[in-house]
Amino acid sequence: MSVEMTSKTKQFRRLALTSNLALIAWIALWQLDLSPHPHLNPLALTVAWLIPLLLPLPGILAGKPYTHAWANFILMLYFLHAFTILYVDDGERWLATVELLLTFSAFMGNIFYARHRGKELGLKLTKLSVVEKQEKQRFGQE
C-alpha cells in the first residue's frame, strides 16, 4: 500500500531532485569545460568529484527519505569545497558561488523532503530517553 505525497512534500522532492541533479551537472561542467585543472586529467578529476554525488542518486531518484537524509553528509564535502574556493581563489569565485547555491538548495530539499515524507510514511526515530531506558534494561543497569 502506497502513501500519497502531499503537494508540499512533492515541492520539497522536486527541489531536492532538481538541485542534486543540477549539482552533478555543474560539477561536470566546471571540471571538464569551464575551469579544468591545468596539471591533472580533467576527466579523472571530474569522475573523482562525481562519485560521491552518484552514490545516493538511485535512492534519491526513487524518493527514499532515508537516502535523502544521509545524502546531506556527502553534500558537506561540496559545502567545504565551495567555501574554500570562495576564500582562496578569486578567479573561480563565481563557480564556487553557483556550487554553494546548488549545494544549499539540495541540502534544504533533502532535509525537508526526508522530514515530510518520513512523517507521511510513519517513519520516526525513537527518542533518546527511550533508547537509554531500553539499553539500561537490556544490560541490567538501573
URGI-V272161 format. One record per pair of residues at least 6 apart in sequence whose C-alpha atoms are under 8 Angstrom apart, sorted by the first residue. I is the first residue (numbers start at 1). GAP is how many residues later the second one is. Records with the same first field share a line. If there is no record, write none. Layout:
I = GAP  GAP
This chain:
3 = 117  118
5 = 112  115
9 = 103  104  107  108
10 = 103
12 = 97  98  100  101
13 = 50  96  97  100
14 = 95
15 = 90  91  94
16 = 89  90  91  92  93  94  97
17 = 43  44  89  92
18 = 88
19 = 83  84  86  87  90
20 = 33  82  83  86
22 = 80
23 = 76  79  80
24 = 26  29
26 = 73
27 = 19  22  23  72
28 = 18  22
30 = 6  65
31 = 6  11  12  14  15
32 = 10  11  14
35 = 57
36 = 6
52 = 22
53 = 21  22
56 = 11  12  15
59 = 8  9
60 = 7  8
64 = 50
65 = 48  49  50  52  53
66 = 48
68 = 42  43  45  46
69 = 41  42  45
71 = 39
72 = 35  38  39
75 = 28  32
78 = 21  22  25
79 = 20  21  24  25
81 = 15
82 = 14  15  17  18
83 = 13  17
85 = 7  8  11
86 = 6  7  10  11
118 = 6
136 = 6
